[in-house]
Amino acid sequence: MRFIVRSVSSLGRKDRETPRRAPLGAPLDRGAEQTRSPFLPPDPELALGKIAGTHAAVLNKFPVVAHHLLVVTERFVPQEVLLDQDDFAALAACLAEVDGLAFYNGGRDAGASQPHKHLQLVPLPLGAGPWPAPIEAVFDAWAATGNVSRLLRLPFRHAFSLLEPSLFDDRVRAAEHLHEVYALQMEAIGVAEEGPVAANDAANDEATAANDEPRQAAPYNLLVTRRWMLAVPRSRERLGSISVNALGFAGSLFVRDEAEMAALREAGPMSVLRAVAA
């Protein structure tokens, strides 16, 4: 498998401008997180419009690839809340229009940098290789049985599901099916519902209304294309100074400078993924 590794100068600026968050399991100050959300409202120069009546399409302020789109809930929902039917309706609407890779960083230790729930979408292919996403080279010739399976050549815990590309001809059916498969994958990797998110007393009424939304039991990454879905539980956000988000599990990694590139070469990209997966 040949990984794509990009040196991205915007990563350093993103680190400087993004406040660090409390670890998973710590009490959430919903009011404080909502106040600092960059999506309430989104930058008008980056906002593109609404999706499915519940989400906003916003260009990424710190893009790692061209045409990097964020799919953001219009009301504040914490990033650690499990994805729901509305999230998948917005996702299905995007994938029906764009043959791309959608991904989700479920929690800070999975690479999330913002507390406000948002999915992301980048167009395929990710590079010039023979596969739309490099990770597809080790998908065991698409061997999969049942709704959720495990692929023998991926050396870390995961859940994999095949999708019918024609699914996205019907966005309502696509959203329902994606949500069903997602629930099965969350069970398979052990990050299904932990319980409601605790709201801080300072949170406003809208945040408090979301108090009953189920929170993930552990950090994870989710990747979705028109053809497959992959979920990976996470143990940590980085190996050394090398940060890994969901795109890493598609075979696309990012470094800040030559020192990180050298460290990645020495460790080996797949070893890095294995180290940060649960």
N, C-alpha and C positions, 0 to 999 in steps of 0.2 A: 504494500500500500504506500502510495506517495502522498504525503501531507502537503498542504499549501500553508506556507508560513509567511506572513506579511509583517513588515516593520511599520508600525503605525504611530506617528508622532502625536496624534490626538489623544492617545491613551494617557499620557502624562498630564495633559491639560484637564482631561476628565477626572483624574484622581484629585487634582488640586481643587476643582470646582464642586466635587461631590462630597457631601458630609458623610462620615462613616456612620453605620447603623448598628443598633444593638443586635447581638447574636440571636439566632433562632431559639425560642424558648424564654427569652427575657420579656418582661412586661412591655407591652406596646403603648407608647404615648401617641395615641391616634391623632390627637389635636396637633401635636408638634409635627408629626409626619405629614399631615394634610397641609399644614401651613407652609412647609418647605417644598411641597410637590411642585415641580416645574410644569406640570400639565394642568394646573388650575389657576388661570387658564393657560393653554399652551401658547408658546410664542407665535404671534400671528404670521410671522415670516416663515414659520415651519409648518403651520397647520394647513391641512389639505381639505378637510371636510369630515362629515359624519359617516359611520359605517353601521348598518343594521339598526340604527336608532339608539344604540347604547354605547358606542365607542367612537373615538375620534382617530382619524388618520393624521399622524404627525411625522414629519421628517426627523431623523435622528440628528441631534445637534453635534454628536460625536460619531459620525459614520465610520465604520471600519471597511465597508465596501460601498460601491456606488449604489444609489437608489435604496438606501437602508431605511425602511419604514417602521414606525412604531404604531401599534394598535392599542390604544389607551382607553380604559374605562372613563366615561364622562363624569361619573361621580367617584369620589375617593374610595378605593378598596385596597387593603394592604396586599403587597406582592405575595405574602405567604398564604393567602386565602386560595383554596383549590379553584381551578377553572370550572366554570359553569356553562349552562346552555347558551347564555348570551355571548360568552367569550368565543364559543365554537361557532355561533352564528356569524360573528364578525370575521372569524378566521376563515370559515367556508366562503364568505363573500369575497375575501381577498384572494384565496387560492383558485376560486372560479375565474378570476380575472387575470391572475399572474401565476405562471408556472414557476413557483419559487419554493424556498425553504422557510417555513415558519418555525420560530423557536421561542422557548420560554425558560427564563432563569428563575426557578422557584426558590427564592431566598438568597441572602447575601453569600452564603457558602456555595451557592450554585452560580455565582457571577452577577447577581442582580445589584445594580448600583443605585436604583431609585426605589422608594417605598411604595409608590403608586403602581397598582397592577397594570402591566403592559406586556403584550406579546410583541414579537418583532418578526419582520419579513425581509428577506433578501432574495433577489432573483437568482434563478439557476441558469447555467451552470456556475459553480463557485470558481472554477478555473478552467484551464485549457486541456485537462486530462480526458480520458475516455469515459469518465463517469460524471453525471451532473454534480454529485457530491463525492469526494474521494472515499468516504467510508463505505460506499456501496461496493467497492472492490472486495470487501471481506464479508459480504452478505450471503455467503454460501449459495451462490447462484439463486438467490431469492427463495431458498428452501425455508418454508414455514408451514406449520400445521396449526389449525384452530385459530381463534381470535387473537391469542397472544402466544408467542413462542420465544425461545432463546436461540441465538445464533452462536454456533460452536467456536467461530474464529474471533469473536469479540472477548478479550480477556478481562472483562469486568462485568459486574452485575448489571442487568438491563432487562427490558421487555421490548419485544419487536412485534409489529403487526403489519401485514400487507393491506393495502387499500386498492380499490378499483378506481382507476382514473376517471371513469364515467360517473363515479359517485358525485362529482362536483357539478354535473349537469342539473342536479336538483339541490339547491343550497339548503333547503329545509331538511331534506333527508341526510345530506352530508353532515350538517351540524349535529343532528341526532346521533348518527353513527359514530362520528368522531368523539362525541361525549361518552358514548357507551364504551368504546374501545379505551379511551383515556381512563375511565373508572377501573376497568379491568387491569390496565397497566399499573395504575397506582397501587392496586392490591398486590400485584405480582412483585413489585419492587419494595413493598413495605412502607410506603409513604402516604397511604390513604388517610382519611379523616382522623385528626387528633381531637378535635373539639372546637367550639367557637372561639374566635379571637377576642381576647379581653380588651375592652375599650377603656381608655383613661378617662377620669372624671372631667378632664378639660376638653374632651372631644365634643364637637358640636352634634346637633341632632341627627344630621345625615350620617355621620360616622357611627353614632350610637345605634342607628337603625340597622347597620351592617353587622351588629354584634353577634348575630346568630350564624354568620357565614362560617362554614367549616374551614379550619386551618390545617395545612399539611402537617404530617407527623415528622417530616425530615426534609432537608433540601433535596432538590432534584432538577434535572434538565429534561425538557421535552422538545423533540424535533418532529416536524410534520411536513411531508410533501404530498403531492397528489397520489403518490404511489406507496408510501410507507409512513409509519409512525414509530419512533424510538424514544423510550424513557430510560433515564440513567439516574440512580440515586447518587448523592454526593456526600463525601466526608469532609472536604475542605475546598476552599476557593482557589488555592494556588499551590504550586510546588516551588519552594524558594520564592523568587520574585516573579515567576511566570504565572500570570492569571489565566484561568480557563473558564470560559462560559460555554453555553450549549453548542456554539459553533465548533468548538474543539472536537466534539463527538461527531461532527460531520466531516472531520478531517481538515479543518481550517483553524489554524492557531495564529496568535498575534504576539509580537514582542515589541518592546520599546526601543531597543538599541542592540548593538553588536554583542554586548556582554550577555544579554538574555538569549540571543540567537546561538551563541556558543554554548551556553548552558543547556539549551534545548537539544542541540546536536549531541552533546555528551550524554545526556540522559536518555534520549530517544523519545520521539513524540508519543508513541503508544505507551511507553512506560510512564510518561507524564499523565496520560489519561487514566491509566490503571491506578496511579498514586492518588488522584483526586476523587475517583469514584468510590462509592461506599463498598 
